[in-house]
Amino acid sequence: MTGPDSTALRVALWRAMHVDVDQAPHVFVDRIGLELVDPDDGWRHRPDMDPQATAGFRGSIIGRARFVEDLVAGHPADQYVILGAGLDTFAQRRPGKRQVFEIDQPATQAWKRQRLLDTGHPLPILVPVDFEAGDDWLQQLVASGFDPSKPAVVASTGVSMYLTKEATAATLAKVATLAPGSTLVMTYLLEADLIDEQDQPGRAMSFNGARSSNTPFVSFYRPTEMLAMARDAGFAEVENVSGPQLVDRYFAGRTDGFRPSTGEDILVATTG
């Protein structure tokens, strides 16, 4: 059975590693992803798991995960949709009345379903969508029990860089048709000239790594461009949350210097 791609596996391991190698207080706690991956004993010695070399990437993953889950927890909607869910574990760590819909490729979801069953964790509502075959994810979502007449939070993290700007615009337009009060939270990569100098080598490394894995980054944005795209899609309220804002919110006062690298911002857009 084909499992998640290497990026999804890496994100799950970094989330778990944060608890192991970074000082308390921990920004985000998730070890269930590690349980699902079940890597060999030497996983911590992989080059892409080096605690120092990957600290900025790990901080970005941790910071955005905390921001998204805080937003979901404070939102009145009882429907939560995760686009490109990968090894997200919200449904397992925060069970409750909220319906959690995970949209992903069929093979990835089949693997995840089996791992959740194997480990005894509850299943979210899994919505397999074959994007390459042109499946309509919103249509599949409604067929799986999603109520488009009620508000929802839709999250898309670590996905937009792999999509053309046209594909992202189409996603924005689709989410903007959801019930009033629905919110989209989406991460995106910044243009290279907006990244701090000390983070430029890391951007180059991740760019080259994605290309060599046949999952190249294809889209980068300026905040003004992303906000304009969201407005053009029909959202009533749009906001950009920068990396430095996440640092101020979740990493201020740390004595270990652990913080996200620059280069990724977050769009928060709400329907009217």
Secondary structure as UniProt FT lines:
FT   HELIX           6..21
FT   HELIX           32..37
FT   TURN            41..42
FT   HELIX           43..45
FT   HELIX           47..49
FT   TURN            51..54
FT   HELIX           55..73
FT   STRAND          79..83
FT   TURN            86..87
FT   HELIX           90..93
FT   STRAND          99..104
FT   HELIX           106..119
FT   STRAND          125..128
FT   HELIX           131..133
FT   HELIX           137..143
FT   TURN            144..145
FT   TURN            148..149
FT   STRAND          153..156
FT   HELIX           160..162
FT   HELIX           165..175
FT   TURN            176..177
FT   TURN            180..181
FT   STRAND          183..190
FT   HELIX           192..194
FT   HELIX           197..199
FT   HELIX           200..212
FT   TURN            213..214
FT   HELIX           223..233
FT   STRAND          237..241
FT   HELIX           243..246
FT   HELIX           247..251
FT   TURN            252..253
FT   STRAND          264..270
//
